[in-house]
Amino acid sequence: MKTMALQFHEAGGVDALRIEEIDRPRPKPGEVLINVEAFALNRADILYLEDNHYSVASLPSGLGSEASGVIEEIGAGVQGLKVGDRVATIPHANTTYGVHAQHAVFNADYIAPWTDRLSKEEATSTWMEMLTAYYPLIETAKLTRDDFILIPAASSSAGLGAIALAKDVGATVIATTRTSEKAAEIFASGADYVVATDEENLAERIQDATGGVGVRVVYDPIGGDFVDDYVEALAENALVFIYGVLRGLHAQVDIVKMVRKAATVIPYSLFNHIRHADQRKRGVDYVLERQGKGLLVPKVDRVFDFDEAIEAYRYMLKGRQVGKIVVSTDR
């Protein structure tokens, strides 16, 4: 049997992508086959296409790790799942599984329920967005209503997930975006303050917003020399989680300023937590419990048809989105 999938045969960015007919995959032991109804894009997929990701593609290759759909077949040894279950995939560091297709196999240990409260677009957008923020903010920093948190690049899906988790526990959110163009949508997503970093002094705005106390937690996807833009506005014993490299692989930290704040910089990846079954279960249970109350619902920016999937990637490169970009396979 055949199916359609996004594939690339050489590194070359989005221009290397093709929608191709391939053999429908079969699940091996410990895997499930999903009839994919929607999948979500991530900027890490671009790095993978360009051969700039820490995972190296075995060509020809599919891509993507975020999908929702219905289980169509189950491999040997899989327990707790059955044909017909509505599910979503939990991203993890494995290039074996590419879910940007009409049918995809996936590791059964990284499958979560697709709850009735969510659309297929929301279900596929949940796990990368919410779990990436869950481990640093909830488990490590133990964020509370007494805290101020800085969330740079807040219009990204990761930023919006962090806003949702922070507001759910009652923390005060200071979000950033480069210009004021996206400020209204970031406010609408729950941010208490929005700073346009190309137009305003970030450290000064943080000090004003916190009454001079500073932020105790920073959820930073930018890194590089961006740390210096807010280091003076850190609270004592601040935790700075750097989970992205938008300004390069090497974060520049002023040791003297950090020592004055007794601050800690933590290089962070979701994948260092999600690979442990106990941590994975805690994160999934937390998000499902909150979603059962109508909370932590991801924002979907735009939905493309399957035959527009490559155009969806080009749209992501423009950086105009606020929330997840999703492709529906059956619209």
GISUL-V477816 format. One record per backbone hydrogen bond with DSSP energy under -1.0 kcal/mol. CO is the residue of the C=O (numbers start at 1). NH is the residue of the N-H. If there is no record, write none. Layout:
CO,NH
CO,NH
This chain:
1,24
3,22
4,102
5,20
7,18
8,61
13,16
14,17
18,7
20,5
22,3
28,31
30,108
31,75
32,106
33,72
33,73
34,36
34,104
35,70
37,329
38,68
39,327
42,45
43,47
44,48
45,49
46,50
47,52
49,12
61,8
63,100
64,99
66,40
67,89
68,37
68,38
69,87
70,35
71,84
73,33
75,78
76,30
82,85
85,71
86,114
87,69
88,112
92,94
99,101
100,6
102,36
104,34
106,32
107,110
110,90
112,88
115,118
119,123
120,124
126,130
127,131
128,132
130,134
131,135
133,137
134,138
134,139
135,140
136,141
137,143
144,147
147,172
148,216
148,217
149,174
150,219
151,176
153,156
155,323
156,160
157,161
158,162
159,163
160,164
161,165
162,166
163,167
164,168
165,169
166,171
172,149
173,192
173,193
174,151
175,195
176,154
177,197
178,198
180,183
182,186
183,187
184,188
185,189
186,191
187,190
193,175
195,177
196,199
196,200
201,205
202,206
203,207
204,208
205,209
206,210
207,212
210,213
215,235
216,239
217,150
218,241
220,243
221,246
222,247
223,226
224,252
226,229
227,230
227,231
230,233
231,234
233,215
235,238
238,264
239,218
240,266
241,220
242,268
245,248
253,255
254,258
255,259
256,260
257,261
258,263
259,262
261,237
264,240
266,242
269,272
270,273
270,274
271,275
273,276
276,280
277,281
278,282
279,283
280,284
281,285
282,286
283,287
284,288
285,289
286,290
287,291
288,292
290,293
290,295
291,294
299,324
302,326
304,328
305,308
306,309
308,312
309,313
310,314
311,315
312,316
313,317
316,319
324,301
324,302
325,41
326,304
327,39
